[in-house]
Amino acid sequence: TDDDTQKEIERLRDNYSEVYPHIRWDFFTYVWNDDFSYARNLALAKATCDWIIMPDGHEILRKDSIDPLCKILESSPEDVWLISPYIHMDLDDAEIPASVFPRPLMLRNHLGIKFENPVHNVMDCPDPFKRLAPELNFVHENPRGHFDDRNPQRKDMNERVLKERVDKDPTDARSWFYLGNTLAFENDLDGAIEAYKKYLGLPGNPDERCQVHLTVASIHIQSGRYLEARKCCFDAMEIRWDRGECYFFLGVSAQHLGFPREALHWYRLTSTLTIPVSAFFLRGDVYTFLPWQGIMECANMMDDYSTALDAAKKVLEYRP
């Protein structure tokens, strides 16, 4: 279960035991210790079957994905230990998926897998790392609002634990990364930038570093610092040139600086890209309607109404 303690446990026990009386349900409890990895590792230690499914609390596996998932499990080679389906995240009942990304979901049991990091838990992976990434259809049930009553608790715990970790070890790049994410989510933008600067001063994963540059660019855009945002975009492009967010933010910056023709160039480049395996928060919208909306606005600023009208039609294809 999640960190909502006894109330959530009782709800699960009552609902599932009554609805599915033919299935054995085992519930294990412990005293919450501000450590999500401990909870996952406890669950792993209790599991007895060959495969373990471990969705987050707001993830729902659609009924039409059950049979394909079972077939994948039956046909998986023995050396595959992780199945990471591409999750289609729907936000606020949007007409189109807002993001598509691989999420570790199914773990092969009895391989000594364990989770590390108390807040944003990551797996200590077997060697060699082998996984399957099928296109299963998942849905998130309104993740922005699902945990609203627990967000303050989770935010305080995240911030406190992560600050303790970086105070203890200032070279802990991942904790600086997640601290920046936590502060940015809570709209502490200056604090987030400082944490991200610490992260960028340390060796790190290229995709994460690209994400940090783009997140800082988005913060600068929110604050009206468009020249600083441009620099962050070019830094990100040196790492991953195929990220639509790089070109899109360059378009936003040029548009706000009063250069609609340059902005139009960047938006058009954005519209030619397909969705990559990305960890950035805008991935769905940037690869669908947002660049066309930018083209529409810039063409209108330039009195190019034919181009603006064509772009408006593209926007409506995605967001009728």
Residue pairs with C-beta under 8 A, 6 or more apart in sequence:
1 8
1 9
1 12
1 27
2 8
2 57
3 32
3 36
3 39
3 150
3 153
3 154
4 150
5 32
6 29
9 27
9 29
12 25
12 27
13 25
13 27
16 23
16 25
17 25
26 46
28 42
28 43
28 46
30 39
30 42
34 118
34 157
34 160
34 161
35 118
36 115
36 118
36 119
36 120
36 121
37 114
37 115
37 116
37 117
37 118
37 121
38 118
40 54
40 115
40 121
41 114
41 115
43 52
43 54
44 52
44 107
44 109
44 113
44 114
44 115
47 109
48 109
49 109
50 108
50 109
50 110
51 73
51 106
51 107
51 108
51 109
52 106
52 107
52 108
52 109
53 61
53 105
53 106
54 104
54 105
54 106
54 107
55 61
55 105
57 146
57 147
58 140
58 141
58 142
58 143
58 146
58 147
59 87
59 103
59 138
59 139
59 140
59 141
60 138
60 139
60 140
60 141
61 69
61 136
61 138
62 137
62 138
62 139
64 137
65 85
65 136
65 137
65 138
68 134
68 136
69 83
69 85
69 106
69 134
69 136
72 83
72 132
72 134
73 83
73 106
76 83
76 108
76 132
79 128
79 130
80 108
80 130
80 131
80 132
81 107
81 108
81 111
81 113
81 126
81 130
81 131
82 104
82 106
82 107
82 108
82 123
82 125
82 129
82 130
82 131
82 132
83 105
83 106
83 131
83 132
83 133
83 134
84 102
84 103
84 104
84 105
84 131
84 132
84 133
85 102
85 103
85 105
85 133
85 134
85 135
85 136
85 138
86 100
86 101
86 102
86 103
86 133
86 134
86 135
86 136
87 99
87 100
87 101
87 102
87 103
87 136
87 138
87 140
88 97
88 99
88 100
88 137
88 138
88 139
89 97
89 98
89 99
89 100
89 101
89 138
89 139
89 140
89 143
89 284
90 97
90 98
90 139
90 140
91 98
91 99
91 140
91 142
91 143
91 144
92 142
92 144
92 145
93 142
95 318
95 319
95 320
96 284
96 288
96 289
96 318
96 319
97 284
98 284
98 285
99 281
99 283
99 284
100 275
100 283
100 284
101 277
101 278
101 279
101 283
102 133
102 277
103 138
104 123
104 131
107 113
111 126
112 126
113 123
113 124
113 125
113 126
114 123
114 124
115 121
115 122
115 123
115 124
116 122
116 123
116 124
117 174
117 175
117 178
118 161
119 157
119 158
119 161
119 162
119 178
119 182
120 158
120 174
120 178
120 181
122 174
147 154
155 182
155 185
155 186
158 178
158 179
158 182
159 179
159 182
159 183
159 186
162 175
162 178
162 179
162 182
163 179
165 172
165 175
166 172
166 175
166 176
166 179
166 198
169 175
170 198
171 202
173 199
173 202
173 203
173 204
176 195
176 196
176 198
176 199
176 202
177 195
177 196
177 199
177 204
177 208
177 212
179 195
180 192
180 193
180 195
180 196
180 199
180 212
180 215
181 192
181 215
183 189
183 191
183 192
183 195
184 192
184 215
184 219
189 219
189 222
189 223
192 215
192 219
193 216
193 219
196 212
196 215
196 216
199 208
199 209
199 212
200 209
200 212
200 213
206 239
206 240
207 239
207 240
207 278
207 279
208 279
209 239
210 236
210 239
210 240
210 243
210 280
211 279
211 280
213 232
213 233
213 235
213 236
213 239
214 232
214 233
214 236
214 243
214 245
214 246
214 249
214 280
215 280
215 281
216 232
217 228
217 229
217 230
217 232
217 233
217 236
217 245
217 249
218 229
218 249
218 282
220 226
220 228
220 229
220 232
221 229
221 249
221 252
221 253
221 256
224 256
226 252
226 253
226 254
226 256
226 257
227 253
227 257
229 249
229 252
229 253
230 249
230 250
230 253
230 254
232 249
233 246
233 247
233 249
233 250
233 253
234 246
236 243
236 245
236 246
237 243
237 246
240 246
240 276
242 273
242 276
243 276
243 278
243 280
244 270
244 273
244 276
244 283
244 286
244 287
244 291
245 278
245 280
245 282
245 283
245 286
247 266
247 267
247 269
247 270
247 273
247 291
248 266
248 267
248 270
248 282
248 286
248 290
248 291
248 294
250 263
250 266
251 263
251 264
251 265
251 266
251 267
251 270
251 291
251 294
251 298
252 263
252 294
253 263
254 260
254 262
254 263
254 266
255 263
255 294
255 297
255 298
255 301
260 298
260 299
260 301
260 302
261 298
261 302
263 294
263 298
264 294
264 295
264 298
264 299
264 302
266 294
267 291
267 292
267 294
267 295
267 298
268 291
268 295
270 286
270 290
270 291
270 294
271 291
271 292
271 295
271 314
273 287
274 287
275 283
275 284
275 287
276 283
282 290
288 318
289 314
289 315
289 317
289 318
289 319
292 311
292 312
292 314
292 315
292 318
293 311
293 315
295 307
295 308
295 311
295 314
296 308
296 311
296 312
296 315
297 308
299 305
299 307
299 308
299 311
300 308
